Amino acid sequence: MRQAIGVLGAFLILVPFGATQLGRLSTSSLTYQVMNLVGAIILTTIAILERQYGFILLEGVWALMSLIGLWRVRTGVANDAA
């Protein structure tokens, strides 16, 4: 069951990433940020349950960055890096 849930989490991260690479979705869209956040939370949870510390770090930071991105989209803060 964890494998299926993990695949769902990966899917929720990879689909919006692929869509941005194909020019079909903006990284500043609500859809992109929510899918990344939910996917990262799923994968972080599984990593915690399986005590995979490297993946806890990777997915935990991914979730945190997605949460910041979501906040920026919701508040209208510019997403430009420079």
C-alpha positions in Angstrom: 0.0 0.0 0.0 2.8 2.4 0.8 4.3 1.8 -2.6 1.1 2.8 -4.3 0.8 5.9 -2.1 4.5 6.7 -2.8 3.9 6.5 -6.6 1.0 8.9 -6.2 3.2 11.3 -4.3 5.9 11.1 -7.0 3.3 11.5 -9.7 2.0 14.7 -8.0 5.6 16.2 -8.1 6.6 14.9 -11.6 3.4 15.9 -13.5 3.6 19.6 -12.8 7.4 19.6 -13.3 6.9 18.0 -16.7 4.1 20.4 -17.5 6.3 23.4 -16.8 9.1 22.0 -19.0 6.6 21.6 -21.8 5.3 25.2 -21.3 1.9 24.0 -20.2 2.0 25.1 -16.6 3.6 28.0 -14.8 5.6 27.5 -11.6 3.7 30.5 -10.2 0.3 28.7 -10.6 -1.7 27.5 -7.7 -2.0 24.1 -9.4 1.7 23.7 -9.6 2.3 24.7 -6.0 -0.5 22.6 -4.5 0.5 19.4 -6.4 4.1 19.8 -5.4 3.2 20.4 -1.7 0.8 17.4 -1.5 3.3 15.1 -3.3 6.1 16.2 -1.1 4.1 15.7 2.1 3.1 12.2 1.0 6.7 11.3 0.2 8.0 12.9 3.4 5.5 10.9 5.5 6.5 7.6 3.8 10.2 8.5 4.3 9.5 9.1 8.0 7.6 5.8 8.4 10.5 4.0 6.8 13.2 5.9 8.5 14.9 7.0 5.3 16.7 10.0 6.6 18.1 11.3 3.3 14.6 11.2 1.7 13.2 12.9 4.9 15.6 15.7 4.3 15.0 15.9 0.5 11.2 15.7 0.6 10.9 17.8 3.8 12.8 20.6 2.2 10.8 20.1 -1.0 7.6 20.4 1.0 8.8 23.5 2.8 9.8 25.2 -0.5 6.5 24.3 -2.0 4.7 25.8 1.0 6.7 29.0 0.6 5.8 29.0 -3.1 2.1 28.4 -2.3 2.2 31.3 0.1 3.8 33.5 -2.5 1.1 32.6 -5.1 -1.7 33.2 -2.6 -0.4 36.5 -1.4 0.7 37.8 -4.9 4.4 38.1 -3.9 6.5 38.1 -7.1 8.3 34.8 -7.8 11.3 36.4 -9.6 14.6 35.3 -8.0 16.5 38.5 -8.8 
